[in-house]
Amino acid sequence: MSSDSAPRIGIVGLGGIGRYHAELLAEQDAELVGGVDISGDARRGFSEEFNVSTYEQVGDLIDVVDALFVTTPNRFHEEYTVTALEAGCDVLLEKPLAHSVASAERIVEAAYAAEGFCMVGFNNRFSAPVEVIKQYQADGRFGELTHIEANYIRRRGIPGRGSWFTSKEVAGGGALIDIGVHAIDLALYFLDFPRIAEVSGTARSQFGTREDYAYVEMWGDDTGPEGFDVDDSASAFIRTADDRTISLDIAWATNRPTNDAFILRGTEAGATFDRSSHELTIYEDSTAGQDHLTDAEIETRATDTHKTEQRYFLDHVGGSPPERNTVEEGLAVQKVIDAIYRSSEQGRAISLD
């Protein structure tokens, strides 16, 4: 790819998130040249909507692209990402890195050996309030961040019982690996990805297996509890090697209000960031004049985090690897997820030292 030409992009996995990426690419300085999916219906619909060629095999597309977006179910991330990297393509891989630690490690190995790079799709990092938090953190406004409370809780939000999301074999887990991955990533990102010492957690399946699961709306079709073999909620406590901590609460379904808040506690200031509303409040104190507390509401411009993430990725295609959303960070998140599942199964804390 020449420095003055638009990168040629292919998309592997033509479901909801793949199509959304395709829609956003129309607003970028990039050329969507084709798509790959094992489903004939998905290929036909994508081809008609975006007027590009589609294929069943990635090998038919890989020679005519500079980069691939991999948006398949988790189990197939490794297959397509490694193939693309070995062919010299850059890859934007939707979260999580893989369905298991072993698969994630193989992706990392392939990325190390490749001419191209792999960036992991943790789009919430590109939220404007998160950008503000990271700059305030770099400026020292928070002092030392010591604890993060990370929540991603839906009252009812199982994404289609009977879909690949609710199959452990394909997804690698349930709510924890689907939406919990975002909460874990943001918490570790706020702490600058410290070394993790210990993880203790419990993953539960209390709603997805019920015949009388009551819901108002659902992403996808509900085929009932048969085959639902994943968690629908998880709670965990994570301790870093330098004794900073993360408390995690995740749910596809639970009998409580929704909660998407991240609460940051620092020695000089703290913050609350609501991921769903993008509201950000900074909490500070001072002895100036009289002892007092200050709550500052931060207003930012609305941004589409996937679009901003795309732009960042495209700016690096054919050039130096991105410094953000690296495979190493993706693997660190994957290891925490795995440790929570193991802690739940074994009924004890898991050491990662």
Rosetta blueprint (number, residue, H / E / L):
1 M L
2 S L
3 S L
4 D L
5 S L
6 A L
7 P L
8 R E
9 I E
10 G E
11 I E
12 V E
13 G L
14 L L
15 G L
16 G H
17 I H
18 G H
19 R H
20 Y H
21 H H
22 A H
23 E H
24 L H
25 L H
26 A L
27 E L
28 Q L
29 D L
30 A L
31 E E
32 L E
33 V E
34 G E
35 G E
36 V E
37 D L
38 I L
39 S L
40 G H
41 D H
42 A H
43 R H
44 R H
45 G H
46 F H
47 S H
48 E H
49 E H
50 F H
51 N L
52 V L
53 S E
54 T E
55 Y E
56 E L
57 Q L
58 V H
59 G H
60 D H
61 L L
62 I H
63 D H
64 V H
65 V L
66 D L
67 A E
68 L E
69 F E
70 V E
71 T L
72 T L
73 P L
74 N H
75 R H
76 F H
77 H H
78 E H
79 E H
80 Y H
81 T H
82 V H
83 T H
84 A H
85 L H
86 E H
87 A L
88 G L
89 C L
90 D E
91 V E
92 L E
93 L E
94 E E
95 K L
96 P L
97 L L
98 A L
99 H L
100 S L
101 V H
102 A H
103 S H
104 A H
105 E H
106 R H
107 I H
108 V H
109 E H
110 A H
111 A H
112 Y H
113 A H
114 A L
115 E L
116 G L
117 F L
118 C E
119 M E
120 V E
121 G E
122 F L
123 N H
124 N H
125 R H
126 F H
127 S L
128 A H
129 P H
130 V H
131 E H
132 V H
133 I H
134 K H
135 Q H
136 Y H
137 Q H
138 A H
139 D L
140 G L
141 R L
142 F L
143 G L
144 E L
145 L E
146 T E
147 H E
148 I E
149 E E
150 A E
151 N E
152 Y E
153 I E
154 R L
155 R L
156 R E
157 G L
158 I L
159 P L
160 G L
161 R L
162 G L
163 S L
164 W H
165 F H
166 T H
167 S L
168 K H
169 E H
170 V H
171 A H
172 G L
173 G L
174 G L
175 A H
176 L H
177 I H
178 D H
179 I H
180 G H
181 V H
182 H H
183 A H
184 I H
185 D H
186 L H
187 A H
188 L H
189 Y H
190 F H
191 L L
192 D L
193 F L
194 P L
195 R L
196 I E
197 A E
198 E E
199 V E
200 S E
201 G E
202 T E
203 A E
204 R E
205 S L
206 Q L
207 F L
208 G L
209 T L
210 R L
211 E L
212 D L
213 Y L
214 A L
215 Y L
216 V L
217 E L
218 M L
219 W L
220 G L
221 D L
222 D L
223 T L
224 G L
225 P L
226 E L
227 G L
228 F L
229 D L
230 V L
231 D L
232 D L
233 S E
234 A E
235 S E
236 A E
237 F E
238 I E
239 R E
240 T E
241 A L
242 D L
243 D L
244 R L
245 T E
246 I E
247 S E
248 L E
249 D E
250 I E
251 A E
252 W L
253 A E
254 T L
255 N L
256 R L
257 P L
258 T L
259 N E
260 D L
261 A E
262 F E
263 I E
264 L E
265 R E
266 G E
267 T L
268 E L
269 A E
270 G E
271 A E
272 T E
273 F E
274 D E
275 R L
276 S L
277 S L
278 H L
279 E L
280 L E
281 T E
282 I E
283 Y E
284 E E
285 D E
286 S E
287 T L
288 A L
289 G L
290 Q L
291 D L
292 H E
293 L E
294 T E
295 D E
296 A E
297 E E
298 I E
299 E L
300 T L
301 R L
302 A L
303 T L
304 D L
305 T H
306 H H
307 K H
308 T H
309 E H
310 Q H
311 R H
312 Y H
313 F H
314 L H
315 D H
316 H H
317 V L
318 G L
319 G L
320 S L
321 P L
322 P L
323 E L
324 R L
325 N L
326 T L
327 V H
328 E H
329 E H
330 G H
331 L H
332 A H
333 V H
334 Q H
335 K H
336 V H
337 I H
338 D H
339 A H
340 I H
341 Y H
342 R H
343 S H
344 S H
345 E H
346 Q H
347 G L
348 R L
349 A L
350 I E
351 S E
352 L L
353 D L
